[in-house]
Amino acid sequence: MNMLSRLRMVRVAKLLVVMLVVGFAVVAYASHVRFEKLDPPVLLASQQVLKDRINCGADRLCVRGPYILETGGDGTLPEDLSRLVVKLDSGNVDLDLVIVFQYKEEGDSWSTREAWVACISASDEGQESCEFSSERELKGLRSKKIYIFVGNPSESGGHEFTLTAEWEPVRAPLCRNETCLPLISNQAVTKTIQQNSFRFQHEGKTARLFTVAVPPGALAMALRVRAGDPLSNVDAYLGRGRIAPEENPVEQASFALVSSLGEEMIILPRPTAGTYWLAVFNRTDQPQDVEVIAAVLMDLQDLPSGASASGQVATGTGLLPFLAEYLQTTQGTLAPTQYRLHLKEADLKGVTALQITLRGSGSPNLHVRFNKIVEIKDRRVLADLSAVGPATEKTISLSSALLKPGQIYVAVEGLGALPQNYELQAQLIKAGTTMLQTVRVVLEPVWVRLGEGN
């Protein structure tokens, strides 16, 4: 028997084991699989490549994991999940991708039941993929936690692989079914609410919902509605996830702010990630101008490629005065925005250093952390590298072992009187034939997460 025929027989035999066991609803992958356990589970950030290695597999089927999605908290998928793709790339090595809701471990063995299986991708190629995009598939995933494993069906261990995951709660399903107005963090909008109604005009259409995007790891969200006439009665109803056009916000809301006044406000510490909707009811017999504002810490802003990121360390505008305590450090105040750099292996070819420069008239401090956001614990800033001191310009350069694929988080800390403006820039430095060449890197703002008890 030639080698190709033998490999095909091994593949067919393995698939028969999988199918047979699933059919009897005992276990979905195999009955006695060796378990190469990751404790704690490894987090998969969206659109980020994770490199790893599976070592078991010398004597029987085995799995390595679990990996969980970095969606905030315990990895629970958002209620407004609209797409999820998980990919495994093992080159020319035959590895499998297994995604389950639950599993069992006994000693060094691993198993899972048919009812717990979300996806098994077990082709004879080196690339596996599980994609969830239909409403039926997504309905079974929303608000649930999944565990991702890499399986090794071969007779030898020691295989490298990469895992990537991408999910899209970008646009709430509710906004596909009816017009809604997304709110920008800490920026007020004023709309005329019709009498005895939720309705207002937006982009030439009648709408009834505002939306607030809360990403994983958010510290707090504050929301306020205020009528132009303080003697008017307006109520606010806040919910998370989906609401159908025919459903009543009063009945579907998670929070109801229903005083007899013309102003309502709420602060939610560590809100669950997802898209929140807000419906404002005008209980008067006349149209009312109503100001609506929501603030989320930390704020996200886009930084166009080739441009610097500019911001402000401030706690005195909009709803930030109510959230200032979440930003306090022993020395000063963190800016309400953090930035994340995504470095891929392809981006680093020919690169000698990554240079991060902060400029500000108030001599702000620069903090950098690898693969985690810069945090505050007991009012102390938790970072891997910091540039502090009286200089108005500070630079951190990463090279050699510190320059590798992954995520780099950057935070700005203001000292002294606020507000303080700053400018942040990141450059990849390449060694050219005659001179150094710089390539700008896009920074992505992210939320700060405080330590326990803060």
N, C-alpha and C positions, 0 to 999 in steps of 0.2 A: 504494500500500500504506500503510495507516495505521500509526501508531506501535506500537499494541498487537500487530498482526500481525508487525511487524518484530522486536519484542522476543521474541516466541514463537519465531520462526525462529532467532534467535541462540541462544536457550536450547536448542532441539532440536539445532542444529548442534554446540553445545559438548558436549552429552551424547553425541552420536554419536561424537565424537572420543574422549571418555573411554572409552566402551564398546568401541569398535573397538580401541583400543590395549590395553585390558585383555584383550580376547579373544585378541589375539596374544601376550600375556604379554611385551610389550616394555617399555612404561612404563604406569603406571596413570593418570597425570593428563594428560600430553601429552608429545610427543617433544622439544620445544624450548621450555621454559618459562623465562622470565626469573626470576632468583633475586635477591631482596632479602634478603641474608643478615644474620642477627643473630649477631655474634661478640663475646663468647660468647653461647650460647643464653640466652634469658630464662626465668627460673623462674616457674612457675605454682604458687602456694600453694593448698591445698585451700580451696574455698568463698570465695576472694577474687577480686574483679573486677579484671581487668587491662585498662587502656585503652591502645590503640595505634593506629597509622595505617599504612596501606599506600600507598606512593607510586607504585609501578610499575604498569604496565598500559596505557600510552598506545599501544603498538604491537603487543603480543602478550600471550598469557596469562602470568601471573606469579604467584609465591608469595612470601610473607614468612615468615621463621622461621629456625631452628627455635625452638619453645618446648618446654621439658621440664618435667615435674612435679617439684615440690620434695618429693621423698620421702626425701631424704638421700643423701649420696654423689654418684653420677653420675646420679641420677634413676631408678634401677631400681625397678620396681613391686614391692610386697611379695609374699611367697610366699602370704600369706593374703588376697589381694585378693578381696573379695566383691562389689564394684560399682565401676564407673567411668563418669562422665558428663562429657563435654566439650561446652561450648556456645559458639557464636559468634553475636553480636548485632551486626548492621551497619545497623540501622534499616531504611530502605527501599532500601538499596544491595545489589546482588546480589554477595555474596562467598561463597566456598566454604570448607569445613572439610576438611582433609586430614590424616590421621594415618597414619604409616608407621613401620616398624621400622628401615628403612635408606633412604638416598637417595644420589644421585650429584650432583656438581657439576663442571662443566667450563666454566671462564671465568665468564661471567655466566649460564650455563644450569643448570637443575635438572631432574632426572628421577628416577623410582623405578620398580621392577618390580612386577608383579602380586603376586608372592610376598611382597613387603615391605609390602603395604598392609594396614592394620588397619581403616580406615574412610574413606570419602569421602562427605560430605554436600554435595550440590550441587543444592538445589532452587532455584526462582526467587523465593524469599522472602528476607527479610533476617535470618532466624533459622535457624541450622543446629545440629544436635546429633548426637553420636555417643555411644550408650549401650551399655555392656557389662554384662550382668547374668546371662546364662545360664552354666552351668558349662562348656559348650563354648567360649564366647567367652572366659571368664576364664582357662581353662586355657592358651589361647594367649598370654595377657598376663602371667601371673604370673612374677616374677623376670626380666622383660625390660624394656628401655628403649624408650620410644616418642618419636617426634618429631612435633610438631604444627605445621602450616603453615596460613596463611590464603591462599587463592587469589583472584585478581582476574581474572574472565573478561571484564570490560568493556573498553571502548576508552578509558577515562579513569582516571587514577590520582588519589591524594589522597583516600582514603576512611577515615574513622575507624571503629573497631569496638571491641568488648569481648570478652574471652575469660574463661571461667570453667571450672574443673575441680573435680570432687568425687569422691573415692574413699573406700571404706569397707573398711579392714582391721580394723573395730572389734571384731568378735567372731570369733575363730578358728573356721574350719570344724570343727576337732576338737571344739569345745565344743557344736556342734550335734548331734554324733553320740554323745557320752557326757558324763557329768557331770564337770566339772573345777572347781577352786578357784582363782580369780584372786587373786594376791598384790598387796597394796598396798605400794608402795615403802617399804622400811626399817621395815616393821611385821611382827613375827614372829607366826606362828601355830603352834599345837601340835596335832598329830593323832596318833591311835593307829593305827600301821600294823600290819596283821595279820601273823601269823607266816608266814615264807617267802613273802612276797607284797608287791605294790605297793598293796594295797587299804586304804582308810580310809573313814570315814563323813563325808558332807558333805550337809547339807540333807536328811537322811533317806534318802539314796541312797548306794550304794557307788561310790566314785570311785577313780581311780588316778593322776590328773594334777593338778599345780599349773600355773598359767600366769603368765607375766611379760610385760607389754607393754613393748616397747622402741620408742620413736618415732624418727623420723629425727633425725640429729645428736647422738645420745646419746654422752656422753663415755666412760662406763664402766658396766658392770653387775657387781655382786658378788652371789654366792649362797652360802649356807651351810645345811647340814643338820646337826643335832646330836641324838643320841639321849639320852634321859633317863638311861640307864645308859651311862656312858662306855666300859664294857668290851664293849658290844654292837657288832655289826657291821652298819652300814647303808651302802648304796651309793646314789649319785645318778646319774641319767642325764638329760642335758640335750639337747634338740633344738629346732629352729626350724621353724615351718610346721605342716604337717598330719601326723597319725598316725591310722591307722584303729583302731577298737576291737579288731580281731583281730590287729593287729601288735604285735610284742614291742618294748618300749622299749629293751631291750638291743641289739637289732639296728638300730634306727632312730636312735639317739642320735648327736649330733655330738660330745658330750663325755661321757666315762664317768669318774666319780670312785669308784674301787673299792679303796680301802685297807682294811685289816683293822680299822680303828678305828671308833669311834662318831661321828666327826665328819668331814665333807667340806666343802671350800670351793673356790671358783674366782672369779677376777676376769678379766673380758673387757674390754680397752680398746677403745673405739670399736666396739661391737657392731653388726652389721647390723640395720637396723630390721625389726620384725615381732613376732609373738607366739611366745614360747618356751614350751615345755612342760618340766616337770620331773617325773620319776617316781622315787620313793624306794623302794628294795627293802630289806625287813627280812629279813636272812639268819639270824635266830635262830628258835628253836622256840617263842618266846613273843611276844605282842603287845608293841610298844614305843611309848612316847610319843616323838615326834620333833618338834623345833622346826625350822621352815623359815622362812627370811628371805631376801629379795632386795632389793637397792637399786639404783636406776637414777639416774644423773645426766644431765640435771636432772629432778627430780621434777615431776609434773603434778598440780595440784589444781584442782578446780572452785571458782569464786567465784560464789555466788548473786547474781542481780541485786539491786541495792539494798543490798548488804552490803560491808563492807571486807574486804580480804585481810590476814590476819595470819599471821605465820610466825616462824621462828627462824633466825638465823645460828649454826650449830652443826656440829661435826664429831665429837662425842663419843658419839653414840647409835647403837645398832644396828650397821650395817656401815660407817657414815660414817668411823670412824677409819682404815679401810683405803683410803678414797677421798679423804682430806683433801688430798692433793697436787694433785688436779685442781681445787681451788677456791682455791688460794693466789694472792694478788696481792702487789705490792710493798708495799702499805700494810696489807693485812689479808686477809680471806676473803670470798668471795662466798657468799651464801645458796644452798643447794642447790635453790632454786626460782627460776625467772624467770617473768615475766608478759608476756602479749601482748595488746594492745588492737587490735581490729578496728574501723576507722573506715570507714563507708560514706558515700557521697555524701548519701544520704537522712538519715543521722544528723546531718549537719552543717548542715542548713537552719536558719537563724536562730541558729546557734551563734557566739559571739564568741571562745571560748577553750576549751582543754582544760587542766585543772589537775590535776597529779599531785602528791600529797602523801605524804611518808614521815615517820613518827614512830617514834622508838626511843630508849630510855634510854641506849644506848651511842653516840649520835651517828653513826648509820650514814650512808654515802654513797649517793646516788641517781644511777643511771646510766640514760640513755635513748638508744635507737638506732632509726633509721628503717629499716624493711624488712629488718633483719638482727638476729640475736640479739646481745646484748652478749658480746664474746669476751675471752679472755685470750691475749696473745701476749708471750712473754718476761716473764711475770708482770705485764704492763701491761694495764689495762682498756681495751678498744677500744669507745668510745661516741661518739655525736654531741653529747650534752649531759650534763653532770654537775653535781650540786649537792653540794659537799663542804664540810667545816668542822666546827667544834665544836658547832653548834646541834643540838638533839635533834629539831627539826622542819625539814624541807626541802621546798621546793615548786618545781616546774618548770611554767611556764605556756607553752602553745603557742598562738599566734594568727597572724593574717595568713597569710603564705606558708607557715609551718610547719604550719598547720592544714589538712590535706587528706586525702582518702581514702587508705587504706593501712594498714599495720601498724606499730605502735609497740611496741618491746620495752623492758621495764623490769627492771633488776636492782638488788639491794640488796647493799651491801658493808659488812661489819662490821669495826670497828677495835678493837684491843685485846683484852682477855680475852673469851672465849666461854664459854657461849652468850649471845646477845643476842636479845631479842624485838623485833619491829617490827610496825607496822601501815601498810598501803598503801591509798591511795584515789585513784580517778580520777573527775573530774566534768567533764561538758560544761556550759559556762556559756552560757545563752541570755539575750539582752536582752529582758526583758519590758516591758510598758507602764508598770509602776510600780516594778518592782524586778527584780533578777537572779533567774533561775530556774535551778536545778541539776538535772541529770539524770545519774544514776550509769551508768557504763559497766562492763560485765562484763570482767574481766581473765582471760586464759587463760595459765596457767603453761607455759613451754616449757623445753627443755634448753639449757644453755650449750655452745658448741663452743669448744674451745681452739685456739690457733694451732698451726701446724706445729712439731713438735719439742718440744712440751710434753706 
